[in-house]
Amino acid sequence: MGVEVIPRMTTNHTTDLDILVVGGGAAGLSAALLLARARRRVAVVDGGRPRNAPAAHMHGFLSRDGVPPARLLAAGRVEVTGYGADVIDAEVDTLARRDDGSFIARLDNGRTLRSRSVLVATGLRDELPDIPGVRERWGRDVLHCPYCHGHEVRDRPVGVLGTGPAAVFQAQLVRQWSADTVLFAHTLDIATTDRRRLDARGIAVVEGLVAGLDIHGDALRGVTLATGEIVPREAVFLPPRMIPRDALLTGLGCAVDDGWVRVDGAGRTSVPGVVAVGNVVDPRMQVLTAAGMAAAAAGMLNADLIEQDITDAMAHSADSVESGAVSHAGQGIGR
Ligand SMILES: Cc1cc2nc3c(=O)[nH]c(=O)nc-3n(C[C@H](O)[C@H](O)[C@H](O)COP(=O)(O)OP(=O)(O)OC[C@H]3O[C@@H](n4cnc5c(N)ncnc54)[C@H](O)[C@@H]3O)c2cc1C
């Protein structure tokens, strides 16, 4: 079946949209797909830096398990543009709400977009510890999510770097994939009860600061301690500090709770017309769940726009009736 391209109103520098989607990762594209199929005027602006880009393969996405992350997004772009949405490779620099409740976005390529609503899916940034080798190996054999990559390192010698308190539970979690799991205490002060719980499952604690990673060729071989000792490991996990890319949302005045922009069950922020989905509002979201949350939120956003459409249509028909009544009365007088 052919796909109808919906005409949109375009002037030199301003495009009128129903929904501006900021961020074209799994969440943004998933929302755009639903909204474009619903015949809304949609544009996705994407900076092209999805969080899982360093990983060679994406796991846990039913029917796409093991594909390169970029392939999923490329397929998503084809689907979204096939229904008439625009995908623009650019960054949104600023987003402002106008007095009439619509939004103006300024892009780093000089374009300006005007939209009735915005759906922000800008993801988060993983702040990594300043340990030599970690950044270079991130997403390859330095990992954070065993659900994403644990199966690929199952039964191998693995470690967890104690770069934050979450590492203690992370070690217990990773132990599910490998009996040879070691927790590097690094800067952690591990409580006695936690040590007993780790010991009970055979997770050794290696004391002392981690000085770097031992890398040979293109593979991790071990963890180097400040003493110079190298503990052989084939992969390490660590809990990164997750920082939402939410400057556009906070700039619009969206309320924040405990460091994360507050949304309701439909992704609505505290600012009318602004929806936020995926990792920018929830660090636990994986690719499939971010896409799912976005699709659900897009449906609710469409319903909110329909409410506006009804209000506008009723106001318009009231105006017409009023002017029609005047002209009818006029005709009557003339008879
Ligand atoms: C190394 C690694 C491996 C992972 N592996 C897996 C895995 O195997 N399976 C899994 O389910 N999950 C995995 N994840 C988690 C996964 O990456 C996230 O759950 C997913 O990317 C969240 O999708 P999102 O759309 O919310 O954000 P993202 O995918 O991060 O997309 C956000 C997009 O918004 C864009 N953007 C940001 N700011 C702007 C702006 N101002 N203007 C325009 N565009 C902007 C970015 O450039 C980016 O393209 C992994 C994470 C990491 C770090």
The ligand as an SDF file (V2000), in Angstrom:
LIG
                    3D

 53 58  0  0  0  0  0  0  0  0999 V2000
   27.3190    1.2380   26.0460 C   0  0  0  0  0  0  0  0  0  0  0  0
   25.8420    1.0210   26.1490 C   0  0  0  0  0  0  0  0  0  0  0  0
   25.2740   -0.1030   25.5980 C   0  0  0  0  0  0  0  0  0  0  0  0
   23.8950   -0.3010   25.6950 C   0  0  0  0  0  0  0  0  0  0  0  0
   23.3700   -1.4590   25.1900 N   0  0  0  0  0  0  0  0  0  0  0  0
   22.0390   -1.6580   25.2490 C   0  0  0  0  0  0  0  0  0  0  0  0
   21.4740   -2.8740   24.7510 C   0  0  0  0  0  0  0  0  0  0  0  0
   22.1810   -3.7490   24.2520 O   0  0  0  0  0  0  0  0  0  0  0  0
   20.1320   -3.0250   24.8430 N   0  0  0  0  0  0  0  0  0  0  0  0
   19.3230   -2.0720   25.4000 C   0  0  0  0  0  0  0  0  0  0  0  0
   18.1010   -2.2590   25.4340 O   0  0  0  0  0  0  0  0  0  0  0  0
   19.8370   -0.9150   25.8970 N   0  0  0  0  0  0  0  0  0  0  0  0
   21.1720   -0.6960   25.8280 C   0  0  0  0  0  0  0  0  0  0  0  0
   21.7000    0.4690   26.3370 N   0  0  0  0  0  0  0  0  0  0  0  0
   20.7820    1.5010   26.8340 C   0  0  0  0  0  0  0  0  0  0  0  0
   20.2530    2.3250   25.6180 C   0  0  0  0  0  0  0  0  0  0  0  0
   21.3260    2.9870   25.0120 O   0  0  0  0  0  0  0  0  0  0  0  0
   19.2050    3.3310   26.0640 C   0  0  0  0  0  0  0  0  0  0  0  0
   18.2160    2.6830   26.8150 O   0  0  0  0  0  0  0  0  0  0  0  0
   18.5300    3.9950   24.8380 C   0  0  0  0  0  0  0  0  0  0  0  0
   19.4990    4.5350   23.9970 O   0  0  0  0  0  0  0  0  0  0  0  0
   17.5530    5.0860   25.3160 C   0  0  0  0  0  0  0  0  0  0  0  0
   16.9280    5.6430   24.1760 O   0  0  0  0  0  0  0  0  0  0  0  0
   16.5590    7.1950   24.0980 P   0  0  0  0  0  0  0  0  0  0  0  0
   15.8730    7.3490   22.7820 O   0  0  0  0  0  0  0  0  0  0  0  0
   15.8730    7.6050   25.3360 O   0  0  0  0  0  0  0  0  0  0  0  0
   17.9620    7.9840   24.0740 O   0  0  0  0  0  0  0  0  0  0  0  0
   19.1700    7.9070   23.0450 P   0  0  0  0  0  0  0  0  0  0  0  0
   19.1990    6.6030   22.3360 O   0  0  0  0  0  0  0  0  0  0  0  0
   20.3880    8.2890   23.8000 O   0  0  0  0  0  0  0  0  0  0  0  0
   18.8210    9.0100   21.9550 O   0  0  0  0  0  0  0  0  0  0  0  0
   18.8210   10.3770   22.2660 C   0  0  0  0  0  0  0  0  0  0  0  0
   19.0630   11.1470   20.9690 C   0  0  0  0  0  0  0  0  0  0  0  0
   18.7840   12.5350   21.2120 O   0  0  0  0  0  0  0  0  0  0  0  0
   19.7650   13.3010   20.5610 C   0  0  0  0  0  0  0  0  0  0  0  0
   19.8410   14.6290   21.1910 N   0  0  0  0  0  0  0  0  0  0  0  0
   20.2370   14.9650   22.4430 C   0  0  0  0  0  0  0  0  0  0  0  0
   20.1270   16.2930   22.6440 N   0  0  0  0  0  0  0  0  0  0  0  0
   19.6570   16.8070   21.4770 C   0  0  0  0  0  0  0  0  0  0  0  0
   19.3370   18.1240   21.0360 C   0  0  0  0  0  0  0  0  0  0  0  0
   19.4700   19.1910   21.8370 N   0  0  0  0  0  0  0  0  0  0  0  0
   18.9060   18.2920   19.7580 N   0  0  0  0  0  0  0  0  0  0  0  0
   18.7550   17.2400   18.9200 C   0  0  0  0  0  0  0  0  0  0  0  0
   19.0370   15.9630   19.2960 N   0  0  0  0  0  0  0  0  0  0  0  0
   19.4860   15.7540   20.5480 C   0  0  0  0  0  0  0  0  0  0  0  0
   21.0590   12.4960   20.7190 C   0  0  0  0  0  0  0  0  0  0  0  0
   22.0280   12.9090   19.7730 O   0  0  0  0  0  0  0  0  0  0  0  0
   20.5080   11.0680   20.4910 C   0  0  0  0  0  0  0  0  0  0  0  0
   20.5690   10.7190   19.1140 O   0  0  0  0  0  0  0  0  0  0  0  0
   23.0670    0.6580   26.3100 C   0  0  0  0  0  0  0  0  0  0  0  0
   23.6580    1.8210   26.8620 C   0  0  0  0  0  0  0  0  0  0  0  0
   25.0200    1.9870   26.7970 C   0  0  0  0  0  0  0  0  0  0  0  0
   25.6400    3.1970   27.4200 C   0  0  0  0  0  0  0  0  0  0  0  0
  1  2  1  0
  2  3  1  0
  2 52  2  0
  3  4  2  0
  4  5  1  0
  4 50  1  0
  5  6  2  0
  6  7  1  0
  6 13  1  0
  7  8  2  0
  7  9  1  0
  9 10  1  0
 10 11  2  0
 10 12  1  0
 12 13  2  0
 13 14  1  0
 14 15  1  0
 14 50  1  0
 15 16  1  0
 16 17  1  0
 16 18  1  0
 18 19  1  0
 18 20  1  0
 20 21  1  0
 20 22  1  0
 22 23  1  0
 23 24  1  0
 24 25  2  0
 24 26  1  0
 24 27  1  0
 27 28  1  0
 28 29  2  0
 28 30  1  0
 28 31  1  0
 31 32  1  0
 32 33  1  0
 33 34  1  0
 33 48  1  0
 34 35  1  0
 35 36  1  0
 35 46  1  0
 36 37  1  0
 36 45  1  0
 37 38  2  0
 38 39  1  0
 39 40  1  0
 39 45  2  0
 40 41  1  0
 40 42  2  0
 42 43  1  0
 43 44  2  0
 44 45  1  0
 46 47  1  0
 46 48  1  0
 48 49  1  0
 50 51  2  0
 51 52  1  0
 52 53  1  0
M  END
$$$$
